[in-house]
Amino acid sequence: MPPVHPRPFPAMTQRARLRVAASALALGTPAPLWWRSLGRVLRSFGRILPSAAASGLGALALSGPAVASCVSMDNSGYRWEACQGDSGTGSSKHGKAGDNVVIDTGTASHDAGYIASGYLLNAPVGYGVVMGGSIGGRGQDEAEGGIAGTVNLTNGGTVSLSEDADQGFLSSLLLGYSIGGAGDPQNDNYRSSGGGGGSGNNVNVTNAGLLEVLSLTARAGRGISGILAHSGGGTGGAQNGGLTGDQAGGAGGPGWSVFLTNRNAVTLGSQNAPLRNLDYAWGIAARSVGGTGGADNGAGGASNLVSVVNGDTSDAPIYIHADTSGSVRGIYTLSRGADGMASQDSSDDGGTGADAFHASVTTHSDITVINTGEASELSGGIVALNQGGNGGAGYEDGNGGQGGVGVPTDTKLAVNVLDGATVSVHGDNVLGVVALASGGKGGAGDDDSSGGTGGYGGWVDLTIEGNIRTDGTNAYGLLGQSIGGQGGDAANAGGLLGEAGGGGFGGNADTVQADLNGDIETYGDFAAGVTLHSIGGGGGTGGDFVDVLGGGAGNGGAGGNGDHAIFSSDGGTITTNGAHSLGILVQSIGGSGGHGGIAAGATLELGGDGGEGAVQRRRAVSDTSPAAATAPRGPGKKRRVSRSTSLYVSSGLPNGPSASAAPANAASISGSKASPASSAPPAIQPSVSMPSP
């Protein structure tokens, strides 16, 4: 091992701000207070991915000169193994593969003593007390980045961290990462396309040891997780366009599969020593993230499978006690396709947003999350996110890129709370169980080109054979959403004559279903018990056209379809105790059609057509238990849903500006429940707006 010399640590984590596409609901007015509250809750949760993953981890990891080595450490309370492949050179431009990494600590304990920086190659997703990582080498010029190695990390001993030994640079107790090498951001090969980003590889983290953060040194921009497993694709390389030719930026590399299994307690903070002033505090987290496409118009890289299993029975409780304004999550998963890059060449459309892949979260053990601060990012006992990448903007004649898929057809985002486990959370804006699948937004058009199509949302499936307790304002009990991506807007155009581009079509949503065999109870205002949404993406706006001799404005894009939204209960109870807190809200809403463009000029002009509003599918609530009466409820009064359901089931009917609405289907409610009362809130007719990350 090379000598280690004390010196100050640099800041090891950065923040990249992504938005949950499903979080922006551009609501029509008037709307009930509970609906506006949900919009505020989701819109406030704009940042979901810390560190460098949003901008292509390979670029950060491999921005230096050619390097090839592995470094190891097994002292001072740490265990590290990190490898990085060679960067490409003039004689061999392709980035080289990173080595495979295997760490097995046995039953040895690690307590994070003093260590100085200086010899680790890099830390693209932070440092762990026990850490294994592999990174592919960077490509040169038009060549691809290297594939990363597989990472297998197994821990059986206690891993702990306390303030008296904490130097402020650690971000995890256990950390495993595999990140593909980047393409060359300074491509010097004349008139060549950029090299693709290298692929991440499988990451498998298995823990059977006690993990505990007793206390921490507060530091700006810092976050902490008990376990973080991450696979990321490298960033695509830049094109060298020269003066002519049809070059493209390199595609981002795909993230690969991530498997995380935990079989022991994870504790972050305590009532006497809460973790303060952190960007995030996560119990266990698993992410697969594609690399961003290269400039210009590079396609984003896809993500892959994410699988988390917590406990075999009740042997792996997760406990977090924090006082933070960031995010607090007991279990967190993310599968995210990367964004396509904007085009700067009229011969190419904007880069395509990449697809996410399916994900599965299962806990057999209790989860407790307490936050005494004001969470500004999406927080909860379980937070499972799938998001397609956004399409890149077009240029002149090039159309906007298509948005990526949130969850592919015939797969699903599945969240399971089993064996009577309880998810208990405390704090404003801290939700119980959340599963969101959203398609990426279509890229914007330019000049007379059209916006890209929004991505498909994906199937969301929630099974709760346990209990959920929340205590706080906007602390929803169970939230499931599938939301199609918004179609890209067309740009305005002008000239002697011609036509502006059309808005992109909104993406379709898919089925959202939840099965409850347990109890859900919420305390706090605007804290619904169960909320399920299947919402089609809104169509993009057609471009305006200003001319002299004649022309036409662009048509608005058609909205995407909503799909089935289904809730069933077998013996469970739902109780809400705050004002404006519905027991059950189940909605399928078609996306609004985009506005047609405006035409103006010296002759007779034709404005664009409004996009067609989309259809919605079945909404259903079923209960196989005997019915019980539901008491009327006013603000501040207790609502109890016991074996029967006090609910609101609606079907939105968004219209295009020139389209008629499809008729709403009657709410389908089986068992002993009646149809929604005439005093139920009016049907909501939101369009869906997906902000760019």
Secondary structure, DSSP 8 states (H G I E B T S, - for coil): --------------EE----GGG-EE--SS--HHHHHHHHHHHH----EETTGGG-HHHHHT-SS---EEEEE--TT-EEEEEE-----SS--S------EEEE-TT--B-------SSS---TT-EEEEEEEEE-----TTS-------EEEEE-S-EEE-GGG--S-EEEEEEEEEE-----SS--STTB----------EEEEE-S-EEE------TT-EEEEEEEEEE-------B--SSS------------EEEEE-S-EEE--SSS-EES-SEEEEEEEEEE-----TTT--------EEEEE-SSSS--EEEEEE-SSEEEEEEEEEE--------STTS----------EEEEESS-EEEEE-S---S-EEEEEEEEE--------TT--------SS-TT-EEEEEE-TT-EEEEESTTEEEEEEEEE--------TT----------EEEEEESSEEEEESTT--SEEEEEE---------EEEEEEE------------EEEEE-SEEEEESTT--SEEEEEE---------EEEEEEEE------------EEEEESS-EEEE-STT--SEEEEEE---------EEESS--B------------EEEEE-S---------TT--EEEESS--EEEEEE----TT---------EE-TT-----TTS------EE-----
